Amino acid sequence: MYYIVYGVLWLFSLLPIPVLHFIGDGFYLLVFYVAKYRRNVVLSNLKIAFPEKTEAERYKIAKQFYHNFIDSMMESIKFITISKREIQKRSTCEYELLNELIAKGRSVHMMAGHQFNWEFANLQYAMNLDIPFVGIYMPIENKIFSKIFYDIRGRYGTVLISAPDFKNKMHEVFSNQYTLGLAADQNPGNPAAGYWMNFMGKPVPFVTGPAKGAARNNTAVAMVGFYKPRRGYYNFKVELLADEGSQYTPEQLTVLYKNALEKVIRQDPANYLWSHRRWKYDWKPEYGEIIE
């Protein structure tokens, strides 16, 4: 079954990206208007994040989000056969600062949010950084698609480690100089164990591992913001949050990341993954104070 699915996707990946976008427009109509996939979740999230906007403005953002969401899925098919030349044509990344830190012997935690299209970012940084780029990913339940995406993401040298397996392999990663890509806006498995802080105006728990690792290992911490100037093209910009992670507490590092992520989202609201329930937990006093 794997070879059948892979073969079909491989043939589709030979199509130009504009053609894949055109096919995706049909899926957009089905997903948004017919299936209404998580539409209530998306609109609810946008109402929390942007209470100052009108309902019509939030609806417009939601529609553009679904276009971006479908585009990213169609573009992911292209990654099966995409060339380095096309990756560089369709996306630009800032990596000079990161390589300067690397040249000084520093390891770097590259913090990001769930923005589109992270598959371009993964390949760009794997190609341009002077030491191996380690990417942490959540496994896909479907084994066929899990293998396909694993192969796509590792095409140009990314060292891939699944989130559930990271605890077993982190000592191996930390024993050498490394760059670590982290989508750090996920909900922790246990909300009581997270760092609670206001995100887009409402309290949410942030995972603690990325900041604790940066403080313990004295890594540099950078925020990578994703920008979409036009359809099918992406810019990845780097903001240094901390030169020496050990000079901050993990809570302080998480606040710096949270503030940078909010700024990026507000610049392009439709380019964030609003279909996941970022505010799925409610704060309780027993969770501790909300960190400012």
N, C-alpha and C positions, 0 to 999 in steps of 0.2 A: 504493500500500500504506500510506503514511503516513496518509492521510486516513481509511482504513478503521480502522486501529489507533487513531488519535486519536479518531475518532467513537465507537468502542465504549467507550474509556476515559472520554470526556466524558460519555456516558450513565451509566456507573457512578459517576462523580464527583458526580452529582446525588443519589445515595443519602445518607442521614444517616450520619455516622461510626459510630454503634452498629450499623447494618445492615452496613456494610463490615467491622466487627470480627466480626460473626456469620459472615459469609462467610469471613473469615480464619481462624476457628476450624476450619473444614473443611480449609483448606490446612495449618494447623498439624498436624493429625492425619496428613496425607499426608507432609509434610516431615519430621516428627520420627519417626514410627513406621514409615512405609512406605519412603520414599526414604532416610531417615536422612542427610539432607544435611549433610555435614561434621560429623556427630555425634562422630566420633572426634577430630577437630581441636578441637572445642569442649571435650570432656571432658579432653583432654590439656592444653589451655591452662588450664583451671580447676584441674587438679591441680598445675600449675606455680605458679599464682598463689595458690592457697589449700591448701597441703599440710597445714595444721592442721585443715582440715575433713574430715569423713567422706565416704566415697564417696556415701552417700545424700544428704548435704547438697549436694555438688557436682552430683549428678544433678538435684536440685530446682532449683538455680540454672540449670542448662542448660535445663530445661523452660520456666522463666520467660523465659529469654533468647529462646528460639524464639517464644514468645508475643509478646514485644516486637518481635522481628525482623519477624514477619509483620504485626503491627499497623502498624509503620512503613511497610511496603510498601503496605498498604491505605490508610493515611492519605495516602500520597503521591499516590494516584489522586485523592483529594478535593481536593488542591491545584490541580487543573486549574480548578476553579470556586469554590474556597473564598473567602468574603468576608473583609474585614478584621475585621468584627465577630466572626466565628466564630474567627478566629485569636486575637484578643484575649480571647475567652471561654475558649478552651482552653489558652492559654499566657500566662505572664507573664514579663517579662524585666527585669532590672536594667540600666538604661542611664544613670541619673543621673550616676554617677561618670564614665562614658565621655564624656558630654556636657560635664561640668565640665572634663575634660582637653582636649576639643576646643575649648571656649571660651577656653582658655589658649593655643591655637595648637598643641597637641600632636597628633602622629599616634599611633595606637595599633595595636599588634599584639595581636589577640584570639586567644589560643591556646585550642584545644579538643581533645577526643579524639573518637574515633568512638563517640559515644553517641546514644541515641534521644531525641527525633527531631530530627535536625539540620536537617530541612527547615523545621520550625516556627521554629527559632532563626534561620535565614537570613532568613526573611520578617519576623520580629519586629524584628531589628536594622536591616534595610533601612528599615523604616517609622519607627523611633524615633530613629535617630542623626541628628545635625545636619549631617553631611557624608556624601558617598557611602560606602557600605559595599562593599568589594571582597572578593569571595569566590573563593578558589582551589579548583578542582575537578578531579577526574580524569575524563577523557572516557570515555563508555560506548562500547564497540566497536560495538554495534548503532546504526546511524545514526538509525533511527526513534526509539528510546527516548532517544538522545542529544539529539535536537532537542526532544522532549517535555519532558525534565527541564530542558533549558536554558531553555525558555520558562517552566516552572513557577518555577524559581529566580530568574528575572529579572522576575517579575510586578510587584513593588513597588519596583523600582529598584536591586537588587543589580547591581553591575558584575562580571560574570563573566569570569574569565581561566582558561584551562586550564593545568594544571601544566606540561605540555611547552612551552607558549607563554610562560610567565611570564618567562623570562630575556630574551626579546625585548621584553617590554612593561614590565618592572619599572622602567626609568628613567622611563617616562611616568607610572607610578603614583607613584613616589617624588618626582617634581618638584613635586607639590602635597600639601597636607595630606590624609591618608587614614586610614581604618580598614581593617584587613586581617584577614579571618577565615582562620585556619589550623588545619586538623586536623593537628597536628604529631607525631602518634604513628605515622606511616607509616614503613616500612622504607626506608632509602636504597637506590638502585639498586646502589651499590657499598658493601658492608659495611665495607670498609677506610676509606672516606671519612667514616663516621659518627662521632658521639660515643658511645662505648660506656659504658654505665652500668647498674647493677642496676635493673631494673624489675620490681616485684612479686617480687623475690628472685632473678631470673636475668638475666644480662647480655644486653642488646640494643643495637643501634646506633640512635641517633636522628638524624634529618635535621638538618643544620647551618644551612640557609638562614634559617629564621625568626629564630633567635637572632643570627646574623651580621648580618642586616638591621637588627634592633632596636638592636644595639650600634653599628653604623656610622651609622645615621640618628638615633640618640638618641631613639627612640620610647619611649612608655610600653608596658609589657607587662602584659597582664591575662589571667587564666585564666577561661574561661567554663565553669562546671559545669552539666551537664544533670541535672535531677531529675524523676522521674515519680511524683507523689503518688497518682495513680490512673489507671485506664485512659483513654487519650485526652486526658490533661491533663499539661502540662509546666511546669516552672519553670526559668528560666535565671538563674544567679547569678554575679556577677562578683567576682573576687578580684584586687586589684592586686598584681602580683608585683614590678614595678619602675617607679618614676616616671620615671627617666632610664636608658634602656638602655645608654648609653655609660659609665655608672659601673660596669658589670659586664663580664666577659668573656663571649663567647658560650657557653662551657662552663658558667659559673655560671648564666646565664639558663636554659639547658636543664635544669640540675638543679632550679631553682626550679619550672619547668613540670612536670618529671617527678614531683616530690614532690606538687604540687597535684593532678595527674591521678590519682596513686595514691590520694590521700585521697578524691577523688570516687568512684572505682571501688569502694573498700571500703565506702562508704556505701550503694551500691546496685549490687551485683555483676552483677545480671542485665541492667542497662541499658547494658552495654558490648558492643561487637561482637567476640564471642569466636570467630566463625567465620573470621576472618582469622588467618594464621599470624604472630603478633607475634614469636615466638621461632624464626623459620625459619633464622636464622644462628647458628652457634656461634662464640664468641669465640676468637681465636687471638693468641698473643703479638705477632705482627707488626702487629696492629691498634693496638698501644699500650696504655697503662695504662687500667684501668677507672676512670672518673671518679666520685668520690664527692661 
